[in-house]
Amino acid sequence: MIPLPRENTPVWDGKEVLECVSVIPEAPDVKTYTFRPPSGATFVFRAGQFLTFELPVPGGPLYRTYSISSSPTSTAYVSITVKALPGSVGTRWVLDNLVPGMRLKATGPAGVFHLPRQPDDKYLFLAAGTGVTPLMSMLTVMYERGEEPDVSFVLAAKRPSQLTFRRRLEFMSTRCPGIKLHFVVSEDDPYEVWTGYRGRFNQLMLGLMTPDYLDRHIYCCGPEPFMQTVRDALISLGFDMDKYHQETFAAPVTRVEDIEIPDDVVPSDTATAEIVFAQSGKSATCSETDTILSVAKSAGLNIANGCNFGVCGTCKVKKLEGEVHMVHNGGISEEDIEAGYILTCCSNPIGKVIVDI
């Protein structure tokens, strides 16, 4: 039996193995594992940090990092929540083999993706899939501080049944009016009613969910395509990216100086672009911040359009050459994008672009 911590119990420093004391299913193929040191040592970490585990897989060991999903206010134990991605070896072993009573070597906690020591600002948390794990730790510590937080929490998943921590999030939200929840799914569950957002998270959803997003500090975690969508939306809307923080499913960084700044395309109003309208034989120079639709109108060309916000898809045309920066809101399919089509109302030209108009 693992002893309970006492006032003079030392802090766990990574030299002692951790014993798994519970396993809780959270969603299909997602489980939360809780650990304690056999000595009863306590944990000290920042909400959002991670542990690195040595996994005794056949032919191993393998070393895998997992974000801590429990709150740092609970120092007697620490929890991780995991899901095996396609092709996973280490996490697949965890899900199939790790049971209460087993002991694993671990190091940490570490990581620079965490809340400030006094999280008293306004926050927007954006998560997809098990990217919710570090954000769950952040939200829980804010909830447990006893002060009214101001958090807009957005969680995206493929189906409602895959919204990890959904019930726990709803419980905290019912007890704390300052926590506003928003769920996004791309598919329904069979025989279940879903009345929330559907589709791919986009700029339009962001404005509806959190109208004051420009005033918030944003923490984001999920697959890179999800985070790329978030960054593109924020940049196009003029968000101060110094207030944007992200974690990834890749190996998390342990030092601030090792943070990799995403090489995102940012249209510049001082950079010159050229648009060639192939069918009409016209061309025009413009700024990268101009849309292809607005330049076409200025050149006397008529492109059918409706919403001017990347939703309706009316202004779809074929791009023949060049690069555009397009931030749409669901008005075009991935198949059309791969085939070279763009929505002119939300596409900014980068350099020289030729369109079939």
C-alpha positions as CSV (number, residue, x, y, z in Angstrom):
1,M,0.0,0.0,0.0
2,I,1.3,3.4,-1.0
3,P,1.5,5.7,2.1
4,L,-0.3,9.0,2.1
5,P,1.9,12.2,2.0
6,R,2.8,13.9,5.2
7,E,3.9,17.5,5.9
8,N,7.5,16.5,5.8
9,T,7.2,14.2,2.7
10,P,9.9,15.0,0.1
11,V,9.1,16.2,-3.4
12,W,9.3,13.5,-6.2
13,D,12.5,14.2,-8.2
14,G,12.3,11.6,-10.9
15,K,14.7,9.1,-9.2
16,E,11.9,7.0,-7.8
17,V,9.7,4.8,-10.0
18,L,6.0,5.6,-10.3
19,E,3.3,3.1,-9.5
20,C,0.1,3.0,-11.5
21,V,-2.8,3.2,-9.0
22,S,-5.8,3.6,-11.3
23,V,-7.0,3.4,-15.0
24,I,-10.1,5.3,-16.1
25,P,-11.6,5.0,-19.6
26,E,-12.4,8.5,-20.9
27,A,-13.4,7.9,-24.6
28,P,-13.0,5.2,-27.2
29,D,-9.3,4.1,-27.0
30,V,-8.6,6.9,-24.5
31,K,-7.6,6.2,-20.9
32,T,-6.4,8.2,-17.9
33,Y,-3.6,6.6,-15.8
34,T,-2.9,7.9,-12.3
35,F,0.5,7.4,-10.6
36,R,2.0,7.8,-7.1
37,P,5.5,7.2,-5.9
38,P,5.8,4.2,-3.5
39,S,7.3,6.5,-0.9
40,G,4.4,8.8,-0.9
41,A,6.5,11.7,-2.2
42,T,4.5,14.7,-3.5
43,F,4.5,16.3,-7.0
44,V,5.3,19.9,-7.9
45,F,4.6,21.0,-11.4
46,R,3.0,23.7,-13.5
47,A,-0.3,23.2,-15.2
48,G,0.5,22.2,-18.8
49,Q,3.8,20.4,-18.2
50,F,4.6,16.8,-19.1
51,L,6.4,13.7,-17.9
52,T,8.7,11.4,-19.9
53,F,8.1,7.7,-19.3
54,E,10.3,4.7,-20.0
55,L,8.1,2.1,-21.5
56,P,9.3,-1.6,-21.5
57,V,8.0,-2.5,-24.9
58,P,9.4,-5.6,-26.7
59,G,12.7,-4.6,-28.2
60,G,12.6,-1.4,-26.1
61,P,12.7,0.5,-24.0
62,L,10.9,3.4,-25.6
63,Y,10.7,6.9,-24.1
64,R,7.5,8.8,-24.6
65,T,6.3,12.2,-23.3
66,Y,2.8,12.7,-22.0
67,S,1.2,15.9,-20.8
68,I,-0.1,15.8,-17.2
69,S,-3.9,16.0,-17.2
70,S,-4.3,16.4,-13.4
71,S,-4.1,19.6,-11.5
72,P,-1.0,20.7,-9.7
73,T,-3.2,21.5,-6.7
74,S,-3.4,17.8,-6.2
75,T,0.1,17.0,-5.1
76,A,-0.4,13.4,-3.9
77,Y,-0.7,12.0,-7.4
78,V,-0.3,12.8,-11.1
79,S,-2.3,11.6,-14.1
80,I,-1.8,11.3,-17.8
81,T,-4.4,10.8,-20.5
82,V,-3.4,9.0,-23.6
83,K,-4.6,7.9,-27.0
84,A,-2.7,5.8,-29.5
85,L,-2.4,7.5,-32.9
86,P,-2.1,5.3,-36.0
87,G,1.2,3.4,-36.1
88,S,1.8,4.1,-32.4
89,V,4.0,1.6,-30.6
90,G,4.6,3.1,-27.1
91,T,1.1,4.4,-26.4
92,R,-0.4,1.2,-27.9
93,W,1.6,-0.7,-25.3
94,V,0.3,1.5,-22.5
95,L,-3.3,1.1,-23.5
96,D,-3.0,-2.7,-23.9
97,N,-0.7,-3.5,-21.0
98,L,-0.5,-0.9,-18.2
99,V,-2.6,-1.8,-15.2
100,P,-2.8,-0.8,-11.5
101,G,0.2,-2.1,-9.6
102,M,2.7,-1.8,-12.4
103,R,5.7,0.5,-12.0
104,L,7.4,2.7,-14.6
105,K,10.5,4.9,-14.6
106,A,9.7,8.5,-15.4
107,T,11.4,11.9,-15.4
108,G,10.2,15.4,-15.2
109,P,8.0,17.4,-14.9
110,A,9.2,19.7,-17.7
111,G,7.9,21.9,-20.5
112,V,7.4,25.6,-21.1
113,F,3.7,25.3,-22.3
114,H,2.1,26.3,-19.0
115,L,0.0,29.0,-17.3
116,P,1.6,31.9,-15.5
117,R,1.8,31.5,-11.7
118,Q,-1.1,33.9,-11.3
119,P,-3.5,33.1,-14.1
120,D,-5.8,36.1,-13.6
121,D,-6.2,37.2,-17.2
122,K,-8.8,36.3,-19.8
123,Y,-8.1,33.1,-21.6
124,L,-9.2,31.1,-24.7
125,F,-8.3,27.4,-24.7
126,L,-8.4,25.6,-28.1
127,A,-8.0,21.9,-28.2
128,A,-8.5,19.0,-30.6
129,G,-8.5,15.4,-29.7
130,T,-6.2,14.5,-26.8
131,G,-4.7,17.9,-27.2
132,V,-7.2,18.7,-24.4
133,T,-4.9,17.0,-21.9
134,P,-2.6,19.9,-20.9
135,L,-5.5,22.4,-21.2
136,M,-7.5,20.2,-18.8
137,S,-4.8,20.6,-16.2
138,M,-4.8,24.4,-16.8
139,L,-8.6,24.7,-16.5
140,T,-8.8,22.5,-13.4
141,V,-6.2,24.5,-11.5
142,M,-8.1,27.7,-12.4
143,Y,-11.3,26.1,-11.3
144,E,-9.8,24.9,-8.0
145,R,-8.2,28.2,-7.1
146,G,-11.5,29.4,-5.7
147,E,-11.6,32.5,-7.8
148,E,-13.9,33.2,-10.8
149,P,-11.9,32.5,-14.0
150,D,-12.7,33.9,-17.4
151,V,-12.1,31.1,-19.8
152,S,-13.6,30.2,-23.2
153,F,-12.9,26.5,-23.8
154,V,-13.2,25.1,-27.3
155,L,-12.8,21.3,-27.8
156,A,-12.9,19.7,-31.3
157,A,-13.2,16.0,-32.0
158,K,-14.4,13.7,-34.8
159,R,-17.5,12.6,-32.9
160,P,-19.3,13.6,-29.7
161,S,-18.3,10.3,-28.1
162,Q,-14.6,11.3,-28.7
163,L,-14.9,14.6,-26.8
164,T,-12.4,13.6,-24.0
165,F,-13.3,15.0,-20.6
166,R,-16.7,16.2,-21.8
167,R,-18.6,15.3,-18.7
168,R,-15.9,16.7,-16.4
169,L,-15.8,19.9,-18.4
170,E,-19.5,20.3,-18.2
171,F,-19.5,19.8,-14.5
172,M,-17.0,22.5,-13.9
173,S,-18.9,24.8,-16.2
174,T,-22.1,24.3,-14.3
175,R,-20.4,25.2,-11.1
176,C,-18.4,28.2,-12.5
177,P,-20.2,30.6,-14.9
178,G,-16.9,32.1,-16.0
179,I,-16.1,28.8,-17.9
180,K,-17.8,28.8,-21.3
181,L,-17.7,25.6,-23.3
182,H,-17.9,25.1,-27.0
183,F,-17.7,21.7,-28.7
184,V,-17.1,21.0,-32.4
185,V,-17.5,17.7,-34.2
186,S,-17.1,16.7,-37.8
187,E,-19.5,13.6,-37.6
188,D,-22.5,12.6,-35.6
189,D,-22.7,9.5,-33.4
190,P,-25.2,7.0,-34.6
191,Y,-28.6,7.3,-32.9
192,E,-27.5,10.3,-30.9
193,V,-28.7,13.9,-31.2
194,W,-26.0,16.6,-31.6
195,T,-27.0,20.2,-31.4
196,G,-23.5,21.8,-31.2
197,Y,-21.1,23.0,-33.9
198,R,-20.4,20.7,-36.9
199,G,-17.6,20.8,-39.3
200,R,-14.0,21.9,-39.3
201,F,-13.1,24.6,-36.7
202,N,-12.8,27.9,-38.6
203,Q,-12.7,31.6,-38.3
204,L,-16.4,32.1,-38.3
205,M,-16.9,29.6,-35.4
206,L,-14.2,31.5,-33.5
207,G,-16.0,34.8,-33.7
208,L,-19.3,33.2,-32.7
209,M,-17.9,31.3,-29.8
210,T,-15.6,34.0,-28.4
211,P,-16.4,37.5,-29.8
212,D,-13.7,39.1,-27.6
213,Y,-10.9,36.7,-28.6
214,L,-8.6,39.7,-29.4
215,D,-8.6,40.5,-25.7
216,R,-7.6,37.0,-24.5
217,H,-4.4,35.0,-24.1
218,I,-4.8,31.9,-26.2
219,Y,-3.4,28.4,-25.4
220,C,-3.8,25.8,-28.2
221,C,-2.9,22.1,-28.5
222,G,-3.8,19.5,-31.1
223,P,-2.7,18.0,-34.4
224,E,-0.7,20.4,-36.6
225,P,-3.4,20.9,-39.2
226,F,-5.8,22.1,-36.4
227,M,-3.2,24.5,-35.0
228,Q,-2.4,25.7,-38.5
229,T,-6.0,26.6,-39.0
230,V,-6.1,28.4,-35.7
231,R,-2.9,30.4,-36.5
232,D,-4.1,31.3,-40.0
233,A,-7.5,32.5,-38.6
234,L,-5.8,34.6,-35.8
235,I,-3.2,36.1,-38.1
236,S,-5.8,37.1,-40.7
237,L,-7.9,38.7,-38.0
238,G,-5.0,40.8,-36.6
239,F,-4.5,38.9,-33.4
240,D,-1.4,39.8,-31.4
241,M,0.5,36.5,-31.7
242,D,2.7,37.3,-28.7
243,K,-0.4,36.2,-26.7
244,Y,-0.6,32.9,-28.6
245,H,0.9,29.7,-27.0
246,Q,0.8,26.2,-28.4
247,E,1.9,22.7,-27.6
248,T,2.1,19.9,-30.2
249,F,1.9,16.1,-30.4
250,A,5.6,16.1,-31.2
251,A,8.2,16.0,-28.5
252,P,7.5,19.1,-26.3
253,V,10.3,21.6,-25.7
254,T,11.8,22.0,-22.3
255,R,13.4,25.4,-22.7
256,V,12.0,28.7,-23.9
257,E,14.9,29.3,-26.2
258,D,14.1,26.0,-28.0
259,I,10.5,27.0,-28.9
260,E,10.2,26.8,-32.7
261,I,8.3,29.7,-34.1
262,P,5.9,28.5,-36.9
263,D,6.9,29.7,-40.4
264,D,3.4,30.8,-41.2
265,V,2.6,32.8,-44.3
266,V,1.6,36.3,-43.3
267,P,0.4,38.6,-46.1
268,S,2.0,42.0,-45.9
269,D,0.5,45.3,-47.0
270,T,3.9,46.5,-48.1
271,A,4.6,43.5,-50.4
272,T,3.6,43.7,-54.0
273,A,1.8,40.9,-55.7
274,E,0.5,40.4,-59.3
275,I,-2.7,38.7,-60.4
276,V,-3.1,37.5,-64.0
277,F,-6.6,36.7,-65.1
278,A,-5.9,34.1,-67.8
279,Q,-9.3,34.1,-69.7
280,S,-9.7,37.9,-69.8
281,G,-6.1,38.6,-70.6
282,K,-5.9,41.2,-67.9
283,S,-3.4,41.5,-65.0
284,A,-3.1,43.8,-62.0
285,T,-0.6,44.6,-59.3
286,C,-1.8,44.8,-55.8
287,S,-0.8,44.3,-52.1
288,E,-0.6,40.8,-50.6
289,T,-3.4,41.9,-48.2
290,D,-5.8,42.5,-51.1
291,T,-8.1,39.6,-52.0
292,I,-8.3,38.2,-55.5
293,L,-12.0,39.1,-55.5
294,S,-11.5,42.8,-54.7
295,V,-8.7,43.1,-57.3
296,A,-10.9,41.4,-59.9
297,K,-13.7,43.9,-59.3
298,S,-11.3,46.8,-59.5
299,A,-10.1,45.4,-62.9
300,G,-13.7,45.4,-64.1
301,L,-14.1,41.6,-63.9
302,N,-17.3,40.0,-62.6
303,I,-16.8,37.0,-60.2
304,A,-20.0,35.6,-58.8
305,N,-19.9,36.0,-55.0
306,G,-22.1,36.0,-52.0
307,C,-21.0,36.0,-48.3
308,N,-17.4,37.4,-48.8
309,F,-16.4,35.4,-45.8
310,G,-15.4,32.0,-47.2
311,V,-18.7,30.3,-46.3
312,C,-21.0,30.0,-49.3
313,G,-18.4,28.9,-51.9
314,T,-20.0,31.0,-54.7
315,C,-16.7,32.7,-55.7
316,K,-14.7,29.5,-56.3
317,V,-12.3,29.6,-59.2
318,K,-9.4,27.5,-60.5
319,K,-5.9,28.7,-59.6
320,L,-3.5,27.8,-62.5
321,E,-0.2,29.0,-61.0
322,G,1.2,30.7,-57.9
323,E,0.5,30.7,-54.2
324,V,-2.3,32.2,-52.3
325,H,-3.0,32.5,-48.5
326,M,-6.6,31.3,-48.1
327,V,-8.5,31.4,-44.7
328,H,-11.9,30.0,-45.5
329,N,-14.8,29.1,-43.3
330,G,-16.0,25.8,-44.8
331,G,-17.0,27.0,-48.2
332,I,-14.6,24.8,-50.1
333,S,-13.7,21.1,-49.7
334,E,-10.3,19.6,-49.2
335,E,-10.7,17.8,-52.5
336,D,-11.3,21.1,-54.4
337,I,-8.3,22.7,-52.7
338,E,-6.1,19.7,-53.8
339,A,-7.4,20.1,-57.3
340,G,-6.3,23.8,-57.3
341,Y,-9.5,25.7,-56.6
342,I,-9.6,28.7,-54.3
343,L,-12.3,31.0,-52.9
344,T,-11.4,34.5,-54.2
345,C,-13.1,36.4,-51.4
346,C,-10.6,35.1,-48.8
347,S,-7.5,34.4,-50.9
348,N,-4.6,36.7,-50.8
349,P,-2.0,36.5,-53.6
350,I,1.6,35.8,-52.6
351,G,3.9,36.9,-55.4
352,K,2.5,36.2,-58.9
353,V,-0.8,34.3,-59.2
354,I,-2.6,33.1,-62.3
355,V,-6.3,32.4,-62.1
356,D,-8.7,31.0,-64.6
357,I,-10.9,34.0,-65.0
